[in-house]
Amino acid sequence: MPTPKKGPRLGGSGAHQKHMLANLAKSLIDHGGITTTHAKAKQLRPFVEPLITKAKKGGLHNRRLVMARLEIRNTPFYDGGGTIAKLFEQIGPSYAERPGGYTRIIKLGPRRGDNAPMARIELVEARTVAQQAADEATAATRRAVKETAAKKTAAPATAVEDSAPEDAEDEDAIEEGAEVEGEELEGSAADDEAGDDEGDKGSDAESDEDESKS
């Protein structure tokens, strides 16, 4: 057995709270929206939304469960046929494509007199086929924009990767050219040294000949 809520329940007992929520739910179904205190609106939302889910499923069993939850009895004064018919024939089918979240709560500010916080709880309008198509088109546009941005960011990365081998080849060519220039410079320096040595030998030989003649 679930643990009962501690303390007062909306200002009364547990039985009084159930009667109050049943009356609020019937008013919400009949009128589409009601104004009440914020505390009652928060208690009403989890009370009435499962009833709408049962109305979506339909069937005699669900209809009897909803009637018991709303405390609708066939009496000479009130049979509740209009409320049940509207819930199962209009409200339930209109939310066939909506997986929950059938109500919204709008805060209205404090009430004059006792300063109690007020709110309006109302049924969310079912989305039409045109609205669903518009949502799908918007989602497709966003996906296309994301894909385009991803492609643009991926293109520079591939370009950098492709340019890296070319830069390496250029560096290798520059190094090879520098090595060739260095070898040529070394070769020319060696030739100059050899020429200087031959000139020195020729001058020495001439000087020796002059000495012998003298």
C-alpha positions as CSV (number, residue, x, y, z in Angstrom):
1,M,0.0,0.0,0.0
2,P,1.5,3.4,-0.9
3,T,2.5,5.7,1.9
4,P,-0.1,8.5,2.4
5,K,0.9,12.1,1.9
6,K,1.8,13.7,5.3
7,G,0.1,16.8,6.4
8,P,-3.0,18.5,5.0
9,R,-4.0,17.7,1.5
10,L,-5.1,20.9,-0.2
11,G,-6.5,22.1,3.0
12,G,-8.5,18.9,3.8
13,S,-8.5,15.2,4.1
14,G,-7.4,12.6,1.5
15,A,-11.0,11.9,0.5
16,H,-11.7,15.7,0.1
17,Q,-8.6,16.0,-2.1
18,K,-9.8,13.2,-4.4
19,H,-13.2,14.8,-4.8
20,M,-11.7,18.2,-5.5
21,L,-9.3,16.8,-8.1
22,A,-12.1,14.9,-9.8
23,N,-14.2,18.1,-10.0
24,L,-11.3,20.1,-11.4
25,A,-10.5,17.4,-14.0
26,K,-14.1,17.4,-15.2
27,S,-14.1,21.2,-15.5
28,L,-10.8,21.1,-17.4
29,I,-12.2,18.5,-19.8
30,D,-15.4,20.4,-20.4
31,H,-13.9,23.9,-20.8
32,G,-10.3,23.2,-22.0
33,G,-8.8,25.4,-19.3
34,I,-9.5,26.6,-15.8
35,T,-8.0,29.1,-13.4
36,T,-7.1,27.9,-9.9
37,T,-4.4,28.1,-7.3
38,H,-0.9,27.1,-8.3
39,A,-0.8,24.2,-5.8
40,K,-4.1,22.7,-7.1
41,A,-2.9,23.1,-10.7
42,K,0.3,21.2,-9.9
43,Q,-1.8,18.4,-8.3
44,L,-4.2,18.3,-11.1
45,R,-1.7,17.7,-13.9
46,P,-0.6,14.2,-12.9
47,F,-4.2,13.4,-12.1
48,V,-5.7,14.3,-15.5
49,E,-3.0,13.3,-18.0
50,P,-3.2,9.5,-17.4
51,L,-7.0,9.9,-18.1
52,I,-6.2,11.4,-21.5
53,T,-3.8,8.5,-22.2
54,K,-6.6,6.1,-21.4
55,A,-8.9,8.0,-23.7
56,K,-6.3,7.7,-26.5
57,K,-6.3,3.9,-26.2
58,G,-10.1,3.8,-26.0
59,G,-12.2,0.7,-25.2
60,L,-14.9,-0.1,-22.7
61,H,-12.5,-1.0,-19.9
62,N,-10.6,2.3,-20.1
63,R,-13.9,4.2,-20.2
64,R,-15.0,2.6,-17.0
65,L,-11.7,3.3,-15.3
66,V,-11.9,7.0,-16.2
67,M,-15.5,7.2,-15.0
68,A,-14.5,5.7,-11.7
69,R,-11.5,8.0,-11.4
70,L,-13.7,11.1,-12.2
71,E,-16.4,9.7,-9.8
72,I,-19.0,9.8,-12.5
73,R,-22.1,7.8,-11.6
74,N,-25.4,7.5,-13.4
75,T,-27.7,9.5,-11.3
76,P,-30.9,11.4,-12.1
77,F,-29.0,14.7,-11.6
78,Y,-25.7,14.1,-13.5
79,D,-24.6,11.2,-15.6
80,G,-21.4,12.6,-17.0
81,G,-22.0,11.4,-20.5
82,G,-21.0,14.6,-22.1
83,T,-17.6,14.8,-20.3
84,I,-16.8,11.1,-21.1
85,A,-17.9,11.5,-24.7
86,K,-15.8,14.6,-25.2
87,L,-12.8,13.0,-23.6
88,F,-12.9,9.8,-25.6
89,E,-14.2,11.1,-28.9
90,Q,-12.5,14.5,-29.2
91,I,-9.6,15.1,-26.8
92,G,-8.1,11.6,-26.9
93,P,-8.0,11.1,-30.7
94,S,-6.6,14.7,-31.1
95,Y,-3.5,13.6,-29.1
96,A,-2.9,10.4,-30.9
97,E,0.5,11.5,-32.1
98,R,1.6,13.2,-28.9
99,P,3.4,11.0,-26.3
100,G,2.4,12.9,-23.2
101,G,2.5,16.5,-22.0
102,Y,-1.1,17.3,-22.7
103,T,-1.4,20.3,-20.3
104,R,0.4,23.5,-19.5
105,I,0.5,25.6,-16.4
106,I,0.7,29.4,-16.7
107,K,1.4,31.5,-13.5
108,L,-0.9,34.5,-13.1
109,G,0.4,36.1,-10.0
110,P,-1.1,36.5,-6.5
111,R,-4.8,36.6,-5.9
112,R,-6.4,39.7,-4.3
113,G,-7.5,39.3,-0.7
114,D,-5.4,36.3,0.5
115,N,-2.4,36.8,-1.8
116,A,-2.6,33.1,-2.9
117,P,-0.5,32.3,-6.1
118,M,-2.8,31.7,-9.0
119,A,-2.3,29.8,-12.2
120,R,-4.2,28.7,-15.3
121,I,-4.0,25.1,-16.4
122,E,-5.2,24.3,-19.9
123,L,-5.0,21.6,-22.5
124,V,-2.2,21.9,-25.1
125,E,-3.6,22.3,-28.6
126,A,-3.0,19.2,-30.7
127,R,-0.6,19.8,-33.6
128,T,-2.0,19.8,-37.0
129,V,-0.6,18.0,-40.1
130,A,0.7,21.3,-41.5
131,Q,2.5,22.1,-38.2
132,Q,4.1,18.7,-38.2
133,A,5.2,19.1,-41.8
134,A,6.7,22.5,-41.0
135,D,8.6,21.0,-38.0
136,E,10.0,18.3,-40.2
137,A,11.1,20.8,-42.9
138,T,12.8,22.9,-40.2
139,A,14.6,19.9,-38.8
140,A,15.7,18.9,-42.4
141,T,17.1,22.4,-43.0
142,R,19.0,22.3,-39.8
143,R,20.5,19.0,-40.6
144,A,21.6,20.2,-44.0
145,V,23.2,23.3,-42.5
146,K,25.2,21.1,-40.1
147,E,26.3,18.8,-42.8
148,T,27.5,21.7,-45.0
149,A,29.4,23.2,-42.1
150,A,31.0,19.9,-41.3
151,K,32.1,19.5,-45.0
152,K,33.6,23.0,-45.0
153,T,35.6,22.3,-41.8
154,A,36.8,19.0,-43.2
155,A,38.0,20.5,-46.6
156,P,40.8,22.7,-45.1
157,A,42.1,19.8,-43.1
158,T,42.5,17.6,-46.1
159,A,44.2,20.5,-48.0
160,V,46.7,20.9,-45.3
161,E,47.5,17.2,-45.3
162,D,47.9,17.2,-49.1
163,S,50.3,20.2,-49.0
164,A,52.5,18.7,-46.3
165,P,54.1,16.1,-48.7
166,E,54.7,18.9,-51.3
167,D,56.4,21.0,-48.7
168,A,58.6,18.0,-47.7
169,E,59.6,17.5,-51.4
170,D,60.5,21.1,-51.8
171,E,62.7,21.0,-48.7
172,D,64.5,17.9,-50.0
173,A,65.1,19.5,-53.4
174,I,66.5,22.6,-51.6
175,E,68.8,20.5,-49.5
176,E,70.0,18.5,-52.6
177,G,70.7,21.8,-54.4
178,A,72.7,23.1,-51.4
179,E,74.7,19.9,-51.3
180,V,75.5,20.1,-55.1
181,E,76.6,23.8,-54.7
182,G,78.8,22.8,-51.8
183,E,80.4,20.1,-53.8
184,E,81.0,22.4,-56.7
185,L,82.5,25.0,-54.4
186,E,84.8,22.4,-52.8
187,G,85.9,21.2,-56.3
188,S,86.7,24.7,-57.5
189,A,88.7,25.4,-54.3
190,A,90.7,22.2,-54.9
191,D,91.4,23.2,-58.5
192,D,92.6,26.6,-57.4
193,E,94.9,25.0,-54.8
194,A,96.3,22.7,-57.4
195,G,97.0,25.6,-59.8
196,D,98.7,27.5,-57.1
197,D,100.9,24.5,-56.3
198,E,101.9,24.1,-60.0
199,G,102.8,27.8,-60.2
200,D,105.0,27.6,-57.2
201,K,106.8,24.6,-58.6
202,G,107.4,26.4,-61.9
203,S,108.8,29.4,-60.2
204,D,111.1,27.3,-58.1
205,A,112.4,25.4,-61.2
206,E,113.2,28.7,-63.0
207,S,115.1,30.0,-60.0
208,D,117.2,26.9,-59.9
209,E,118.1,27.2,-63.6
210,D,119.2,30.8,-63.1
211,E,121.4,29.8,-60.2
212,S,123.1,27.0,-62.2
213,K,123.8,29.4,-65.1
214,S,125.4,31.9,-62.9
